[in-house]
Amino acid sequence: MRLLVSWASNVLALWVASLIFDGISYDDRFLILVLAGFAFGVVNAFIKPVVILLALPAVILTLGLALLLVNAFMLWITDKIVPPFEVDGFWTLVGGALVIWAVNMVVQHVLKPEEWGKRSRRALPG
């Protein structure tokens, strides 16, 4: 369930970023957005931890600000994996990464999937 929420959240975040930035496009085809959301999730799950580890000195020196560039790099990789999904320019990548982060934070805060199991246990008597 958490994987589906994460995927849907990525799709929503990519869509919002495409509304804000003209440089983010997906040929106005929902399937491309869904594929890009899936690819972005896979990239974040497998490649991002390695990149963060390699960039750890920069992350520490910038007090975490370098993570924004790591997220922009993940968005760039997604652009390369899903060809109809396009992100044009460095600042669009950085701005898109910031918007995607913000949307995902809001969605995760609203839905709180880690507490779904707790809620169902609280509803049971005893």
QUIVEN-V364675 format. One record per residue. N is the residue number from 1. RES is the residue in one small letter. SS is DSSP state (alpha for helix, beta for strand, coil for the rest). PSI is psi in whole degrees, 0 to 359 (* if undefined). D_LAST is the distance of its C-alpha to the last C-alpha in Angstrom with 1 decimal. Layout:
N,RES,SS,PSI,D_LAST ; N,RES,SS,PSI,D_LAST
This chain:
1,m,coil,319,26.0 ; 2,r,alpha,325,27.0 ; 3,l,alpha,318,30.5 ; 4,l,alpha,321,30.9 ; 5,v,alpha,318,29.9 ; 6,s,alpha,317,32.3 ; 7,w,alpha,311,35.0 ; 8,a,alpha,322,34.6 ; 9,s,alpha,319,34.6 ; 10,n,alpha,319,37.8 ; 11,v,alpha,313,39.5 ; 12,l,alpha,316,38.7 ; 13,a,alpha,318,40.0 ; 14,l,alpha,322,43.1 ; 15,w,alpha,315,43.8 ; 16,v,alpha,317,43.5 ; 17,a,alpha,323,45.8 ; 18,s,alpha,332,48.2 ; 19,l,alpha,325,48.3 ; 20,i,alpha,320,49.1 ; 21,f,coil,125,51.6 ; 22,d,coil,336,54.5 ; 23,g,coil,357,54.8 ; 24,i,beta,118,51.6 ; 25,s,beta,156,52.1 ; 26,y,coil,28,50.6 ; 27,d,coil,22,53.3 ; 28,d,coil,34,51.1 ; 29,r,coil,120,49.4 ; 30,f,alpha,324,45.6 ; 31,l,alpha,322,45.6 ; 32,i,alpha,319,47.4 ; 33,l,alpha,320,44.8 ; 34,v,alpha,317,42.0 ; 35,l,alpha,319,44.0 ; 36,a,alpha,321,44.6 ; 37,g,alpha,319,40.9 ; 38,f,alpha,313,40.2 ; 39,a,alpha,320,43.1 ; 40,f,alpha,319,42.1 ; 41,g,alpha,317,38.6 ; 42,v,alpha,316,40.2 ; 43,v,alpha,316,42.8 ; 44,n,alpha,327,40.2 ; 45,a,alpha,323,38.2 ; 46,f,alpha,321,41.1 ; 47,i,coil,321,44.2 ; 48,k,alpha,316,42.8 ; 49,p,alpha,323,41.4 ; 50,v,alpha,316,44.9 ; 51,v,alpha,320,46.7 ; 52,i,alpha,317,44.6 ; 53,l,alpha,317,45.3 ; 54,l,alpha,329,49.0 ; 55,a,coil,9,49.0 ; 56,l,alpha,317,47.1 ; 57,p,alpha,319,50.1 ; 58,a,alpha,322,50.7 ; 59,v,alpha,316,47.1 ; 60,i,alpha,315,47.2 ; 61,l,alpha,327,50.7 ; 62,t,coil,9,49.7 ; 63,l,coil,38,46.3 ; 64,g,coil,350,44.5 ; 65,l,coil,332,46.9 ; 66,a,alpha,340,48.1 ; 67,l,alpha,331,44.8 ; 68,l,alpha,321,45.9 ; 69,l,alpha,326,48.9 ; 70,v,alpha,316,46.7 ; 71,n,alpha,322,44.7 ; 72,a,alpha,322,48.1 ; 73,f,alpha,322,49.2 ; 74,m,alpha,322,46.1 ; 75,l,alpha,321,47.0 ; 76,w,alpha,318,50.6 ; 77,i,alpha,319,49.6 ; 78,t,alpha,320,47.6 ; 79,d,alpha,320,50.8 ; 80,k,alpha,329,52.7 ; 81,i,alpha,320,50.3 ; 82,v,coil,92,50.0 ; 83,p,coil,321,53.7 ; 84,p,coil,344,53.3 ; 85,f,coil,118,50.9 ; 86,e,beta,138,53.2 ; 87,v,beta,119,53.0 ; 88,d,coil,116,56.3 ; 89,g,coil,152,57.2 ; 90,f,alpha,312,55.7 ; 91,w,alpha,332,54.6 ; 92,t,alpha,321,52.9 ; 93,l,alpha,314,51.0 ; 94,v,alpha,313,50.0 ; 95,g,alpha,319,49.1 ; 96,g,alpha,318,47.2 ; 97,a,alpha,321,45.2 ; 98,l,alpha,316,44.4 ; 99,v,alpha,317,43.3 ; 100,i,alpha,317,41.3 ; 101,w,alpha,313,39.5 ; 102,a,alpha,315,38.8 ; 103,v,alpha,316,37.6 ; 104,n,alpha,322,35.2 ; 105,m,alpha,315,33.9 ; 106,v,alpha,313,33.2 ; 107,v,alpha,314,31.6 ; 108,q,alpha,323,29.3 ; 109,h,alpha,319,28.4 ; 110,v,alpha,315,27.7 ; 111,l,alpha,325,25.7 ; 112,k,coil,66,24.1 ; 113,p,alpha,335,23.3 ; 114,e,alpha,343,21.8 ; 115,e,alpha,0,18.8 ; 116,w,alpha,317,18.3 ; 117,g,alpha,322,15.9 ; 118,k,alpha,320,13.9 ; 119,r,alpha,317,13.8 ; 120,s,alpha,326,12.6 ; 121,r,alpha,325,9.7 ; 122,r,alpha,330,8.9 ; 123,a,alpha,339,9.3 ; 124,l,coil,138,6.5 ; 125,p,coil,149,3.8 ; 126,g,coil,*,0.0
